[in-house]
Amino acid sequence: MPLYYNMFIQMKKSKKSGFTMLEVVVTTFVLVVAICGLLGLFFSSIILNETARNTSIAIQAAQAKLEELKNVSFSDLPTYNNTTFDVSGFGSGLAKGRVEVSDTAYNSSDYNLKKVHISVSWKQNSNRIVGEDVNLDGAYSSSEDTNSDGELNSPAEIYSFITN
């Protein structure tokens, strides 16, 4: 066989190998979609991590405030009603806690109970307010009470009963 014929066969074979433009475009599109999905998951995990961190800090602050109230004399508990406290671990003005102390239906000579409700609201880095205290002042406002239960609620809140 002539040398020219062998070169033609080799050129013909090399034209059949490789990818078409359509295959390259489809593959690139699939990879871009997959990478965008992974980036979305990554950013969602950052936001969820921040929320979990802040919720943990807020619950610890509420527990610390409850422990403080347990060490107060029973007769002084009502003085803590509608008081607010700053939460360490957040920037200045980015979180506020509220204490509500009230009598219960079980007050009698046998049972003398006070209901204590502690809630903490805070602002995320994304400017989303977590909890019903939208303006983070710790004061109850009916316009902030989204579920109309007469309390400022939050994912970080504690209810407890204290007796003398």
Buried (B, 14 or more C-beta within 10 A) or exposed (E): EEEEEEEEEEEEEEEEEEEEEEEEEEEEEEEEEEEEEEEEEEEEEEEEEBBEEBBEBBBBBBBBBBEEBEEEEEEEBEEBEEBEBEBEBBEEEBBBBBBBBEEEEEEEEEEBBBBBBBBBBBBEEEEEBBBBBBEBBBEBEEEBBEEEEEBBBBBBBBEBEBEE
